[in-house]
Amino acid sequence: MIAPDRVTVVVPTYNEIGSLEDAALGVISQGYRLLVVDDGSPDGTGRLADELAGDHELIDVLHRQEKQGLGPAYIAGFDAALAAGAEIVCEMDADLSHDPAVIPVLVAAVEAGADLAIASRLVPGGGFANWSMRRRTLSRWGNRYARRMLAVPTRDMTSGFRAFRASGLPRLDPGSCLANGYAFQIEMAWRAHRAGMTVTEVPFTFVERTHGRSKLSGRITFEAIWLVTRWGLRRMLRRGVGGARRRS
């Protein structure tokens, strides 16, 4: 069993002052370390994170000067967590759409042999709460498209609630990822599959945020569609060329 304080939960923030404290206390109440990566939030989220860190030794804060995207924030958090000796590194949103009570399930999956454990909305037992039918359909369609284009069995490629075995993270080379937005989650899951890692999905219910505003935008959605299409077409082209060579 891995000691709880050897688990670091990385939480990127940008204008999440309304929910950060509850999310942070939910993490550290279980003995896990929390690393807040704040991208210069103008609403005071960074200052609140510093106050929480001053009151709780399990909380650390990494300040970045400007909003640079979800992917770069996680990459910076991963580097800091690995440097501090974490054995499991988790991803979690600050808006309480990810229930901290699910973290032990993800940790247990890694302890049981998974290199990457994903809290999945799209496996039996998982789901969405307070989401419109339009958003549910978009999420399901996006995941189905990514799964087919990239030939990956993982059902919830876009879930941002997950846990990595720390020793496997360097093999995925997060720093070379192309995606800045939510496509970062797809890219990392795809890399884990290509690396032959064990990926496990555990069910969880995604709950719509009650504080702040979603960071999902048209630009981020376009980035995901463009990158998945690009990667998928290249994969198919390589497979076609390889097949032609073998037949000849």
Beta strands, then each sheet from edge to edge (+ up, - down):
strand 1: 7-13
strand 2: 33-38
strand 3: 59-63
strand 4: 88-91
strand 5: 116-120
strand 6: 127-129
strand 7: 162-165
strand 8: 199-203
strand 9: 205-207
sheet 1: 3+ 2+ 1+ 4+ 7- 5+ 8+
sheet 2: 6+ 9+
end
